[in-house]
Amino acid sequence: MLDNLKALNIKNPIWLSVSEAAKLGGVKDKTIRRALKADSGLKFKVINNRYQIELASLISYLQRNTKLKNKLMDFGLGQYWPRPTTIRSKTEA
């Protein structure tokens, strides 16, 4: 699913500040700053000494690690869409 996101050529990407990226991801600012410093694949640009992070690369980064994925789902954007429910068959009940 995320491979398609990397292949897309987005015409108007959404750029987020470090604090906005942290809020959307359900993590702290320090986590995002560490990722920027570690060359983790986040696409960013610097404007007036401020980082601007591309939303698509942020989502890809947060999906790489189980711990970050859980934070995204529990405290970030993921809390706003329902979790898939497991359907039990008659043989399980």
C-alpha distance (Angstrom), angle and dihedral (degrees) to the residues before:
residue distance angle dihedral
M1 . . .
L2 3.80 . .
D3 3.81 91.6 .
N4 3.79 87.5 69.0
L5 3.80 89.1 53.4
K6 3.81 91.3 56.1
A7 3.80 92.4 48.7
L8 3.80 94.6 52.3
N9 3.75 118.2 100.3
I10 3.79 100.4 -143.6
K11 3.79 113.3 -154.0
N12 3.80 98.1 -158.1
P13 3.80 109.9 22.8
I14 3.78 119.8 -164.1
W15 3.79 112.6 -119.2
L16 3.80 120.5 -155.9
S17 3.77 133.7 -168.5
V18 3.80 118.8 -122.2
S19 3.80 92.6 -101.0
E20 3.82 92.6 47.8
A21 3.80 91.0 48.7
A22 3.80 90.5 50.3
K23 3.81 92.6 50.1
L24 3.81 93.1 48.3
G25 3.79 90.9 47.5
G26 3.78 96.3 45.6
V27 3.81 91.6 -123.6
K28 3.79 135.4 108.4
D29 3.80 126.3 -91.0
K30 3.78 89.5 -111.8
T31 3.82 91.2 61.8
I32 3.80 91.2 55.7
R33 3.81 92.8 45.6
R34 3.82 90.5 50.5
A35 3.80 89.8 51.2
L36 3.80 90.9 51.2
K37 3.79 91.4 49.7
A38 3.83 93.6 45.9
D39 3.83 94.3 55.2
S40 3.80 91.6 -121.8
G41 3.78 96.1 165.8
L42 3.78 98.6 -88.7
K43 3.78 111.1 146.8
F44 3.76 110.4 -135.4
K45 3.76 144.0 154.7
V46 3.78 131.5 -158.2
I47 3.80 118.5 -127.4
N48 3.80 119.2 176.5
N49 3.82 90.8 -14.8
R50 3.82 91.1 -54.2
Y51 3.79 125.9 115.9
Q52 3.80 117.4 -124.1
I53 3.82 112.1 -164.3
E54 3.79 124.3 -160.8
L55 3.82 112.6 -120.7
A56 3.83 96.0 -137.8
S57 3.80 92.9 54.2
L58 3.81 90.5 46.1
I59 3.80 92.0 55.1
S60 3.81 90.9 46.8
Y61 3.80 90.2 50.4
L62 3.80 93.3 49.2
Q63 3.82 91.4 50.0
R64 3.84 94.2 55.7
N65 3.78 98.1 73.8
T66 3.82 125.4 50.2
K67 3.80 93.0 -138.9
L68 3.81 92.9 51.2
K69 3.80 91.3 43.4
N70 3.80 90.5 54.6
K71 3.81 91.4 48.9
L72 3.80 89.7 50.1
M73 3.80 90.8 51.3
D74 3.82 97.1 42.3
F75 3.81 104.5 34.8
G76 3.81 105.6 13.1
L77 3.78 134.8 51.3
G78 3.80 92.3 -45.2
Q79 3.78 93.0 73.2
Y80 3.81 89.0 71.6
W81 3.79 97.7 62.3
P82 3.80 124.9 60.0
R83 3.78 121.7 -102.4
P84 3.78 115.0 -118.1
T85 3.78 110.6 -97.5
T86 3.76 120.6 -137.5
I87 3.76 114.6 -122.5
R88 3.76 114.7 -142.0
S89 3.76 118.1 -144.5
K90 3.80 122.5 -135.6
T91 3.81 90.7 -106.4
E92 3.83 91.5 59.2
A93 3.80 95.2 50.2
